[in-house]
């Protein structure tokens, strides 16, 4: 989306932050429409709802307050332990069957994690978040993503094992994707941190994408194709079964929804 808005997918992604200051009001308006029918809302599919700016703006917390008020189902994916700030709201939503969370863990190696996600929570803090969410009754999954050939793929089983130990109920995985400008950003990152592996890593990536840097076809873009991708998927399935993470998180309820009441802008006659 940053490239779509005319920014670079690299430095600008972390430097130019857009804040939807009217997000809560817009959400209320959407939910109050007579034609609206509740379905789980996914937060974190485009950008992390608990990125550093959330500490100041608290938009995610305000949205969760609306979710609880209206009894609306919500799904959250994040790599930040900041989610624990909202444990009070998440606990109440969980009691009603209205929330489930996925915590992304890319590496158990603190140094590698710093290189991959320098401003994200440490692996230890993410695992602690899984533990505290699980203890509070919030259905939580561990998300091994992205798996990068010859960089962190050897940690797949270790990541799932650690997630299970902290109370995760389910697990998922996504193979590295390099759409658009992200390809060049990734190549620069490799040259900076792993100059001796550049050719090998990019070769393996192309092996999973039919010889290209990226394949956007629905159904394969998350998993890839070819021998390497197949082996990685087999490893994941076996590890998920071994650690009893092969169950799906429970479905969220939609029958409790209460439409919000909007204040009328028209003044009363009396």
MARPALO-870546 format. One line per 5 residues: number of its first residue (from 1); for each residue x, y, z of N, C-alpha, C. Coordinates in pm, whole numbers, plus 50000, padded with zeros to 5 digits. Layout:
% MARPALO-870546
NUM) X:Y:Z:X:Y:Z:X:Y:Z; ...
This chain:
% MARPALO-870546
1) 50082:49879:50000:50000:50000:50000:50086:50126:50000; 50204:50120:50060:50290:50238:50058:50331:50272:49914; 50363:50169:49837:50400:50193:49697:50280:50251:49621; 50162:50202:49651:50040:50251:49586:50020:50400:49615; 50063:50442:49735:50046:50582:49775:50164:50669:49734
6) 50258:50611:49658:50369:50688:49607:50494:50688:49692; 50498:50603:49794:50615:50591:49880:50697:50469:49841; 50815:50457:49899:50895:50337:49878:50846:50229:49974; 50869:50104:49936:50827:49992:50021:50932:49964:50127; 51041:50041:50126:51149:50019:50221:51142:50116:50338
11) 51228:50218:50335:51238:50313:50446:51105:50383:50472; 51035:50422:50366:50908:50495:50384:50804:50412:50458; 50814:50280:50445:50716:50193:50512:50720:50214:50663; 50838:50246:50716:50852:50267:50861:50854:50414:50898; 50879:50501:50801:50894:50643:50831:50766:50722:50805
16) 50694:50686:50701:50570:50757:50665:50450:50675:50714; 50395:50715:50827:50287:50640:50890:50154:50715:50873; 50057:50647:50816:49924:50705:50799:49835:50662:50916; 49768:50756:50975:49681:50728:51090:49537:50762:51053; 49450:50664:51062:49308:50685:51032:49240:50739:51158
21) 49251:50868:51177:49203:50927:51300:49051:50915:51317; 48981:50893:51208:48834:50880:51216:48790:50734:51207; 48881:50642:51233:48851:50499:51216:48733:50454:51302; 48729:50499:51426:48624:50455:51518:48488:50508:51474; 48484:50635:51435:48357:50694:51390:48308:50626:51263
26) 48402:50598:51172:48366:50530:51048:48315:50389:51076; 48380:50321:51167:48337:50187:51205:48195:50189:51262; 48170:50280:51351:48035:50290:51410:47930:50314:51302; 47963:50399:51207:47868:50428:51099:47840:50304:51016; 47944:50228:50987:47928:50104:50909:47841:50004:50985
31) 47870:49986:51113:47797:49886:51192:47652:49926:51217; 47624:50055:51209:47488:50101:51237:47398:50098:51115; 47455:50070:50997:47374:50065:50875:47270:49953:50886; 47150:49980:50842:47043:49881:50853:47074:49754:50775; 47149:49768:50667:47181:49652:50583:47300:49570:50635
36) 47365:49618:50741:47486:49550:50787:47454:49416:50853; 47532:49314:50814:47523:49181:50875:47660:49145:50931; 47670:49109:51057:47800:49087:51120:47876:48966:51065; 48004:48988:51037:48100:48885:51003:48229:48920:51075; 48312:48822:51109:48438:48853:51179:48522:48954:51102
41) 48567:49056:51172:48655:49158:51115:48800:49120:51147; 48885:49115:51045:49026:49077:51063:49113:49201:51073; 49186:49214:51181:49280:49324:51200:49422:49269:51192; 49505:49333:51109:49643:49287:51096:49672:49221:50963; 49577:49222:50871:49600:49159:50741:49679:49249:50647
46) 49677:49379:50674:49748:49475:50587:49866:49538:50659; 49846:49578:50782:49954:49634:50863:49924:49600:51008; 50029:49592:51089:50013:49547:51227:49929:49645:51308; 49819:49600:51369:49735:49691:51448:49802:49736:51577; 49914:49672:51614:49987:49710:51734:50128:49759:51702
51) 50142:49827:51588:50271:49887:51555:50297:50001:51653; 50423:50051:51662:50459:50151:51763:50365:50271:51773; 50311:50318:51661:50223:50435:51664:50097:50412:51747; 50060:50284:51765:49940:50252:51842:49954:50292:51988; 50075:50297:52038:50096:50338:52178:50041:50479:52201
56) 50056:50564:52103:50010:50702:52114:49864:50717:52074; 49827:50660:51961:49694:50688:51905:49583:50601:51962; 49616:50480:52005:49519:50391:52071:49395:50365:51986; 49413:50361:51853:49300:50334:51764:49253:50189:51776; 49349:50098:51787:49312:49957:51798:49232:49933:51926
61) 49277:49992:52035:49202:49976:52160:49061:50033:52147; 49049:50148:52085:48916:50209:52068:48826:50122:51981; 48885:50061:51879:48807:49971:51793:48761:49849:51871; 48849:49796:51955:48811:49680:52037:48700:49716:52136; 48701:49839:52183:48593:49885:52272:48460:49883:52198
66) 48462:49923:52072:48340:49917:51990:48300:49771:51967; 48397:49685:51942:48368:49542:51922:48298:49483:52045; 48347:49519:52163:48286:49467:52285:48148:49527:52306; 48135:49655:52285:48006:49724:52302:47899:49664:52211; 47937:49635:52087:47839:49587:51988:47834:49434:51979
71) 47918:49368:52060:47925:49220:52056:47959:49171:51915; 48063:49232:51857:48103:49201:51720:48229:49114:51719; 48234:49007:51638:48352:48921:51633:48472:48987:51564; 48592:48959:51616:48713:49020:51562:48830:48921:51569; 48915:48923:51466:49035:48841:51461:49156:48934:51452
76) 49262:48902:51526:49379:48988:51530:49505:48909:51498; 49588:48964:51409:49721:48909:51382:49822:49018:51411; 49922:48986:51494:50021:49086:51532:50153:49019:51567; 50260:49097:51564:50391:49052:51609:50434:49132:51732; 50340:49204:51791:50373:49294:51902:50314:49250:52035
81) 50396:49258:52138:50348:49228:52273:50262:49341:52328; 50252:49451:52254:50165:49561:52296:50020:49515:52307; 49987:49405:52242:49850:49353:52250:49810:49326:52395; 49909:49301:52482:49878:49272:52622:49819:49393:52694; 49842:49511:52642:49781:49631:52699:49630:49620:52700
86) 49576:49551:52599:49431:49540:52582:49377:49405:52632; 49451:49341:52720:49410:49210:52769:49274:49215:52838; 49243:49326:52900:49113:49338:52968:48998:49326:52868; 49009:49396:52755:48905:49390:52653:48902:49254:52585; 49019:49201:52554:49027:49072:52486:48970:48960:52572
91) 48992:48969:52702:48938:48867:52793:48786:48868:52791; 48727:48986:52794:48580:48997:52791:48525:48950:52657; 48591:48984:52549:48548:48938:52417:48557:48785:52408; 48663:48729:52465:48681:48584:52461:48571:48512:52539; 48528:48569:52648:48421:48508:52727:48294:48494:52646
96) 48277:48582:52548:48157:48581:52464:48179:48507:52332; 48300:48454:52314:48330:48383:52189:48343:48477:52071; 48403:48595:52095:48406:48699:51992:48546:48735:51944; 48650:48665:51989:48785:48704:51949:48877:48583:51940; 48971:48590:51847:49083:48496:51842:49204:48572:51789
101) 49324:48528:51831:49447:48601:51805:49552:48509:51745; 49631:48563:51653:49749:48492:51600:49871:48580:51626; 49971:48523:51690:50096:48595:51716:50202:48543:51619; 50262:48635:51544:50364:48600:51446:50501:48590:51513; 50569:48478:51490:50705:48459:51540:50792:48415:51423
106) 50893:48495:51389:50976:48466:51273:51103:48390:51307; 51149:48404:51431:51273:48339:51471:51281:48332:51623; 51349:48229:51673:51375:48218:51815:51510:48280:51850; 51584:48316:51748:51716:48377:51764:51698:48528:51777; 51737:48582:51891:51716:48725:51917:51789:48811:51815
111) 51912:48775:51779:51990:48854:51685:51925:48853:51546; 51882:48736:51501:51818:48727:51371:51685:48802:51371; 51612:48792:51480:51485:48862:51492:51506:49013:51481; 51613:49064:51542:51644:49207:51534:51675:49248:51390; 51741:49160:51316:51773:49191:51177:51647:49190:51090
116) 51560:49095:51116:51440:49082:51033:51334:49186:51066; 51315:49210:51195:51210:49301:51241:51264:49388:51354; 51349:49485:51320:51423:49561:51422:51339:49638:51523; 51216:49673:51490:51135:49749:51584:51017:49669:51640; 51019:49540:51617:50911:49455:51668:50951:49394:51803
121) 50854:49339:51874:50881:49276:52003:50977:49159:51986; 51056:49132:52088:51151:49022:52084:51075:48889:52083; 51142:48780:52040:51076:48648:52043:51024:48612:52182; 51101:48644:52285:51059:48612:52422:50931:48685:52459; 50922:48812:52420:50803:48890:52453:50681:48840:52376
126) 50701:48796:52253:50588:48744:52175:50538:48613:52236; 50631:48529:52278:50590:48403:52341:50520:48429:52474; 50566:48531:52545:50499:48568:52669:50357:48614:52641; 50339:48685:52530:50205:48730:52492:50114:48611:52465; 50168:48509:52397:50089:48388:52372:50047:48326:52505
131) 50141:48319:52600:50112:48257:52730:50004:48335:52805; 50019:48465:52814:49924:48545:52891:49786:48550:52825; 49783:48555:52693:49654:48551:52623:49585:48418:52646; 49661:48310:52635:49605:48176:52654:49555:48158:52797; 49632:48205:52894:49590:48193:53034:49463:48273:53061
136) 49443:48379:52983:49323:48462:53000:49203:48406:52925; 49223:48294:52856:49112:48231:52784:49092:48281:52643; 49190:48356:52590:49181:48406:52453:49238:48300:52358; 49159:48244:52266:49211:48145:52172:49324:48205:52089; 49443:48143:52097:49561:48202:52035:49636:48101:51951
141) 49681:48146:51835:49761:48062:51744:49899:48122:51730; 49996:48038:51691:50129:48087:51658:50144:48085:51506; 50200:48193:51454:50206:48216:51310:50353:48220:51269; 50406:48114:51210:50546:48108:51167:50556:48173:51029; 50585:48304:51029:50579:48376:50903:50661:48504:50910
146) 50734:48536:50801:50750:48449:50682:50864:48350:50701; 50852:48235:50638:50960:48138:50635:51048:48171:50515; 51174:48203:50540:51267:48244:50435:51370:48133:50412; 51379:48081:50291:51474:47974:50261:51617:48010:50303; 51680:47920:50376:51821:47932:50418:51847:48048:50513
151) 51740:48107:50568:51756:48214:50666:51694:48174:50800; 51564:48145:50799:51500:48103:50924:51419:47975:50910; 51420:47914:50790:51338:47794:50769:51379:47678:50859; 51506:47673:50900:51552:47565:50987:51492:47574:51128; 51428:47686:51160:51370:47706:51293:51221:47670:51300
156) 51165:47625:51192:51020:47603:51186:50970:47519:51302; 51028:47402:51322:50982:47312:51428:51002:47374:51567; 51113:47443:51584:51141:47505:51713:51039:47613:51746; 50998:47689:51646:50898:47794:51668:50765:47734:51710; 50722:47628:51643:50595:47565:51678:50602:47502:51816
161) 50714:47439:51847:50732:47378:51980:50720:47484:52088; 50785:47598:52069:50781:47705:52168:50639:47761:52183; 50568:47775:52071:50432:47825:52078:50341:47732:52156; 50355:47604:52133:50275:47505:52205:50303:47510:52354; 50430:47525:52390:50469:47530:52531:50407:47648:52603
166) 50376:47754:52529:50316:47873:52590:50164:47876:52581; 50106:47770:52525:49960:47761:52526:49890:47783:52394; 49965:47797:52285:49900:47814:52154:49816:47691:52122; 49702:47713:52058:49610:47604:52023:49626:47559:51879; 49680:47647:51796:49687:47619:51653:49812:47684:51595
171) 49845:47647:51471:49963:47704:51405:49938:47719:51257; 50004:47818:51197:49998:47837:51053:50134:47888:51006; 50152:47888:50874:50281:47925:50817:50261:47988:50680; 50345:48086:50647:50344:48145:50513:50488:48153:50463; 50507:48108:50341:50637:48117:50276:50662:48261:50232
176) 50788:48303:50233:50824:48438:50193:50759:48477:50061; 50700:48596:50056:50643:48650:49933:50717:48780:49897; 50741:48801:49768:50815:48920:49723:50740:48995:49613; 50621:49044:49644:50545:49118:49542:50604:49257:49517; 50596:49304:49394:50633:49440:49358:50768:49484:49409
181) 50768:49602:49473:50891:49664:49520:50954:49589:49637; 50879:49500:49702:50932:49426:49816:51053:49341:49774; 51054:49296:49649:51165:49216:49599:51298:49289:49614; 51302:49416:49572:51425:49494:49580:51464:49524:49724; 51365:49549:49807:51391:49574:49949:51455:49450:50012
186) 51401:49333:49979:51454:49209:50034:51596:49183:49986; 51621:49207:49858:51754:49185:49803:51858:49276:49872; 51821:49401:49896:51911:49493:49966:51936:49445:50110; 51832:49393:50172:51844:49341:50309:51940:49223:50312; 51929:49133:50216:52019:49019:50207:52164:49064:50189
191) 52186:49159:50100:52321:49209:50074:52382:49270:50199; 52299:49332:50281:52349:49398:50402:52379:49299:50514; 52290:49201:50532:52304:49112:50647:52362:48974:50613; 52337:48924:50492:52383:48790:50454:52442:48791:50313; 52547:48869:50290:52604:48881:50154:52652:48748:50097
196) 52690:48655:50184:52740:48526:50137:52628:48431:50096; 52503:48467:50126:52390:48376:50097:52296:48429:49989; 52325:48547:49935:52232:48611:49842:52191:48519:49728; 52287:48465:49656:52255:48380:49541:52176:48257:49583; 52219:48193:49690:52153:48070:49735:52009:48096:49776
201) 51987:48200:49855:51852:48231:49902:51760:48266:49785; 51805:48353:49696:51722:48394:49583:51695:48277:49489; 51792:48187:49476:51771:48068:49393:51662:47980:49451; 51664:47960:49582:51562:47879:49648:51425:47946:49638; 51422:48078:49651:51295:48151:49639:51236:48129:49500
206) 51317:48141:49398:51268:48122:49261:51224:47978:49236; 51290:47884:49302:51250:47743:49288:51108:47720:49340; 51065:47805:49434:50930:47790:49490:50826:47869:49411; 50871:47948:49314:50780:48035:49239:50791:48012:49089; 50821:47891:49050:50827:47860:48907:50934:47934:48832
211) 51046:47963:48898:51156:48032:48833:51147:48183:48841; 51041:48236:48899:51024:48382:48912:51047:48424:49057; 51056:48555:49077:51072:48605:49214:50941:48594:49292; 50829:48601:49219:50700:48595:49287:50593:48544:49194; 50499:48470:49250:50385:48419:49176:50261:48457:49256
216) 50178:48543:49201:50063:48597:49276:49937:48512:49267; 49945:48396:49205:49823:48314:49189:49764:48276:49324; 49634:48295:49333:49562:48258:49455:49573:48106:49475; 49601:48065:49597:49613:47923:49626:49756:47875:49636; 49848:47947:49571:49990:47908:49579:50079:48020:49631
221) 50029:48144:49631:50116:48255:49670:50161:48247:49816; 50081:48183:49901:50119:48170:50042:50208:48050:50069; 50202:47949:49982:50273:47824:50008:50384:47793:49909; 50374:47847:49786:50474:47818:49685:50454:47680:49624; 50545:47646:49531:50540:47517:49462:50681:47460:49452
226) 50691:47338:49401:50822:47278:49379:50872:47199:49498; 50986:47131:49483:51040:47041:49586:51063:47109:49721; 51125:47227:49719:51155:47293:49847:51026:47329:49921; 50931:47391:49851:50805:47431:49914:50729:47309:49965; 50732:47201:49889:50663:47078:49929:50725:47022:50056
231) 50857:47019:50062:50926:46967:50180:50897:47054:50303; 50897:47185:50283:50869:47275:50395:50728:47255:50447; 50634:47239:50355:50496:47215:50394:50482:47082:50468; 50552:46979:50424:50549:46848:50491:50607:46859:50632; 50716:46931:50645:50775:46952:50778:50676:47023:50870
236) 50609:47125:50815:50512:47199:50895:50398:47110:50940; 50343:47033:50849:50230:46947:50883:50268:46844:50989; 50387:46785:50976:50432:46686:51074:50454:46751:51211; 50515:46869:51211:50540:46938:51337:50409:46982:51402; 50317:47029:51321:50188:47073:51373:50114:46956:51438
241) 50122:46839:51375:50059:46721:51432:50131:46675:51558; 50264:46678:51554:50344:46633:51668:50316:46717:51792; 50302:46847:51774:50281:46936:51888:50133:46966:51913; 50047:46891:51845:49902:46903:51863:49855:47048:51839; 49903:47103:51728:49863:47237:51688:49782:47234:51559
246) 49729:47117:51527:49659:47100:51399:49509:47130:51407; 49464:47172:51524:49322:47209:51536:49303:47353:51492; 49184:47386:51445:49152:47524:51409:49102:47598:51532; 49129:47726:51539:49074:47804:51647:48921:47805:51634; 48851:47814:51745:48703:47807:51740:48643:47917:51654
251) 48532:47886:51591:48459:47986:51513:48404:48093:51605; 48393:48213:51554:48345:48325:51634:48194:48343:51618; 48131:48388:51723:47987:48406:51721:47947:48535:51649; 47837:48530:51579:47783:48649:51512:47641:48679:51559; 47588:48592:51645:47447:48605:51685:47426:48700:51803
256) 47534:48755:51858:47520:48845:51973:47522:48992:51934; 47537:49018:51805:47560:49154:51758:47448:49250:51796; 47489:49369:51845:47397:49477:51880:47441:49600:51802; 47356:49653:51717:47395:49771:51639:47416:49892:51730; 47523:49968:51702:47550:50087:51785:47449:50196:51757
261) 47426:50276:51857:47337:50390:51840:47419:50515:51810; 47390:50579:51697:47461:50700:51661:47386:50822:51709; 47462:50921:51758:47398:51045:51802:47351:51122:51679; 47229:51167:51682:47175:51243:51569:47233:51384:51571; 47274:51431:51451:47328:51566:51438:47218:51672:51433
266) 47094:51625:51417:46983:51718:51410:46938:51756:51551; 46926:51883:51579:46887:51928:51713:46740:51898:51740; 46714:51872:51864:46577:51844:51904:46492:51971:51895; 46363:51955:51860:46274:52070:51849:46243:52129:51985; 46246:52045:52087:46215:52093:52222:46331:52065:52316
